[in-house]
Amino acid sequence: MLRAAIAKDVPAIVRKLKALALAGDTTAARLLLERTMPPLKAAELPVPLALPDGSLAEQGRAVLVAAGAGQLAPMQAAQLLAGLGALAKLIETDELAARVAALEQRHGNP
C-alpha cells in the first residue's frame, strides 16, 4: 500500500535526492548510490589458471603464486584453495574406505 501511495511522487523524490547529492549532501549521495549501483566486488568472471599436474600441494602453491602475482583476485584464490582442500578430503575418504575394505576382506569380514 505504501508503494502505491508514493508511486506517483517517486520521480520527484529521486530528482530531489539527486539535487541534494550534487549540492554535497553525502547522505543523499550514499542513499542514491546504494540503491542504484551494485557494490564493487572482485571480478566474478572466471580467470583461466592451468594448475600443474602433480600433488595437491603443488597445485595449491600454484594458486598462491598466481594470487601473489596479481593473476587471481584474493577471493578467487581462496575459492580455489577451498576446492583443493575439499578434493583432498574426498581423496582421503576414498583411500580410507579402500583400506578398510581391504582389511575386512583380509580378515574375513565382508
N, C-alpha and C positions, 0 to 999 in steps of 0.2 A: 504494500500500500504506500509505503514511504517513497519508493522509487517512482511510482505513478504520480504521486503528489508533486514531486520536484522535477519530473522528466522534462517539462517544457522550459524550466529555468536552467538546466544543466549547461547549455551553450554559454549563457551569460555568466554563470559561475566560473566556468573554465576561462573565459576571457578575463574576468576579474582576477583570478589566480595568476594568470599569465602576466597581466599588468603589474600585479604586486611583485611577482618574481623578478620581472625585468627592472623594477624600481629598487631591487636589492633585498626584498623580503626573503630571507633564506628558508623560512618555514614554508612559505608558499612554493618556493622553488623545489624544495625537497619533496613536498607532497605531490607536485606535478610529476617530477621525475620518477618517484617511487611507483606512481600509479600508471605511468605510460611507457617507461623504459625498463626492459628486463635488466636485472643485475648482471654485472660483468662476471664471467666465470672463466675458468681455464678452458682452453679450446676443447670443444666436445667432439670435434671430428677426429676419427682415428688417425694416428700417426703410424705409418709403417715402420716396423722395427724388426729386423731379422735377428732372431735370437740364435746364438751358436748352438750347433749340435754338441751335446755333452751333458754334463751334470746340471742339476737344478741350481746348484751354487754358481756355476759358470754363467748360467742364464740370468740369475739374479744380479750377478756382478755386471753383466752387460746392460741390464736395465739401469742400474745405478750410474754407470759410466755415461749412458745416454742422457740421463737426467742431469748429471753434473755438467755435461757439455751443452745443455740447453736444447737438446733434440726432443726431449719429452717434458711436458709440464709435470710439476711435482705430483699432482693428483693422478695423472696417468701412470706415472712410475709407481705410485702407491697401489693403484689398482692392479697393475701387472704383477707386482711383488705379492700382493694378496692372492692373486690367481695361482702364482707359482707355489705359494705356501699351501693352498688348498690341494693343488695337484700332488704335492709331496705327501700330504696326509692320505690322499686316496691311494697312492702307490704303496705307502707303508701299510695301510689296511689290507690291500690285496696281498702283499707279501706275507703279512702275519697270518691271514686266512689260509694261504697256501702252506705255510709251515705247520699250522695246527692240523690241517687236513693230512699232511704227510705223517705227522707224529701219530695221529689217530689210526691211520692206515697201518703204520708200522707196529703199533701195539694192539691191533685187532679191535679197535673201537671205531666202527663206521660212523 
